Amino acid sequence: MIGWLSGTVRDLDPAGIVVLETSGVGYELSVSLQTLCKLKQGDKAELHVHTHVREDQITLFGFASRRERALFRKLNTVSGIGARMALNLMSGMPADELLAAIDGGDETAIARTPGIGKKTAQRLILELRGKLDTGGTATSATTGFRTDVHSALVNLGYKPAEVDHALKGLKETDFEGMFRAALKALG
């Protein structure tokens, strides 16, 4: 199993395929659009790799960070979400935004991804909410408060998109302060 590759980017396909040359061998990797945007043809690159093996094929998926790869692997554990759909989800928004959408229960944001419907978004949230530790920097207390405030406001009947808009830019570091500021923004 291949877990990491370092080499020169030989080819970039807008469909999300990268050819990375390592020691004279060109490895073809499927990458998210988020990772693809970080790469340039001819540059040196390092990609964390998930090797996906099926009966009829072996596919390599490349990620800019271990954290993205860990998220991809977690997404694959959800019933009905395969490797391609997980990569599609990660192409739709940066990993941090996807994590926030899952933890915040924002099915609308998740369902904006092509190929992901409302029911799949709900299942994703149900199965992964509160279970995502992707090996990157731990969520800060502010992010935890933000998630709690988001959840509380959605439970009060506000739409997730409205709550997201209200929470943007808030710098409060405790639940009560953030909750009051968000209510004020929603009012």
N, C-alpha and C positions, 0 to 999 in steps of 0.2 A: 504494500500500500504506500502511495506517495503522500506525504504530509506537508511538504514545503518545496518550492522550487525558486531558484534564483538564476537569472540569466538576462538575455537581451530580447526585447520585444521585437519580433520579426514581422508580425502581421496583426492588424487590428481589423476586425469585421464589425460594422455597426450593429449586427445582429447579436453581438455579445460573445464573439469568439476571439480569443487571443492565441497567437502562436508564440511561445516563449522558448528561445534556443538556450539550451543548457548543455555544455560540453559536446557540441556538435549534433545534438538531438533536438528536434523541434516538438515540443509538447503542446497539443491543442487543448485549451481550457475554455470552458464556458464560464463567463463572468457576468455579474450584475452590471447594469448601466452605471451604477455608482462607482464600481471599480474600474470599468472601462474608461470613464472620464478622467481617471487619475493616471492613465498610461499614455505614453507616446511612443510611436514607432522608432526603433533605434536606441531607445533609452534602456538602461539597466532597470530591472524590476525584481521584486521579491513577492511571491504570492503564497499564501497559506492555502493548502489544497485539501479538498475532500474528494476521495476516490469513491465513486459510486459504481458498484458492480451489480450487473443483472445477468440473467442467463445468456442473453444475446449481445451484450456490449459492456464495455468499461468506459465510463465518462469521468473526466476530471473537471472539477469546479474550482475556480480560483477566487481568492478573496484578499483584499488589501490588508486585512488584519485578522488576528485570531478571534477577536470578538465577533466579527462578521461571520466567520466560519462557524463559531459556536451557535450563533443565532440561526444560521441556515440549518444546522443539524437539529436544533430544537423544533424548527418549523416542520421538518421532515417527520417528526414524531406524531404530528396531528393527523388523525385519520382523514383521508381524502386529499391530503396535500403531499404531492410527490416532489421530487427534486426540481423539476422544471417550474412547478407552481411556486415553490419556495424561492427560487431564483427570481421569478417574476415579481413576487412580493418585495424582495430586496431591491429590485430595480425601480419599483414604484416610489420608494422614499428612502432616505438615509436610515441606517440601522437605529439611531437614537430616536427618530420620529416613529419608526415602526414599533419599537419597544414601548414608547410613550402611548401610542395608539392602542396597543394590546393591554397594557396595564391600566390605561384610562377607560377601557371599554368603548373606544371610538370605532364602532363598526363601519360608520360611514366613510371614514378616512381609509380604512383597510379595503373596503369594497370598491373604492375608486380604482384599484389596481385591475387592469384588464384580466379577465378570466376568474376573478374572485367575486362571487355574489354575496349577498347579505347573509345567507345561511352559512356559507363557508367562513365569513368574517366572524359571525357569532360563535361558531364552533371553535375557531382559532382562539378567540378571547376566552371562551369557557375553559378550554384545555390548557392554556398557557398563562393566563392572568395570575400574576404573583409568583410565577415559577421560573421566571427568566433571570438567570445569573449567567451572563455570557462571558465571564472571565476577563472583562475589561475593567475599567475603573468602576468601583461600586457606586450605586446611585447615591447622590448626596442627600442630605436631610431635606433640602429644598425640593428636590425632585420627588421625594417621598411625600412631602406636604402637598406638592402640586397634584400628585396622583390622588391623594385623599380628598383634596378640595374638589378636584374634577369629579370624582365619584359622588361626593355629597351633593354637588350641584345637579348632576344628572339625575340622581335619586329624587331631587326636589322638583324635577320636571323640565329642567332646561335641556335644550338640545346639545349634544356633544360638540357640534361645530361652534355654537354660540359660546359655550364654556371655554373651548380652546382659544377663541378670539379674546375673551375676557381675561384669560390667564397670561396671554402674551405680554411679555415685558414686566410682569410683576416681580418685584425683588423681595417680597416679604419672606422671612425665614421661619415663621411659625404658622401653624395651622389657622389659628383664629384671625391673625392679621391678613393672611392671604385670602381666607374665606370672605372676610368683610370687604376687602378691596375688589375681589371678583364680583361679589353681590352688587357693589356700587357700580362697577363697570357694566353689569348686566341691566341695572335699573335705569 
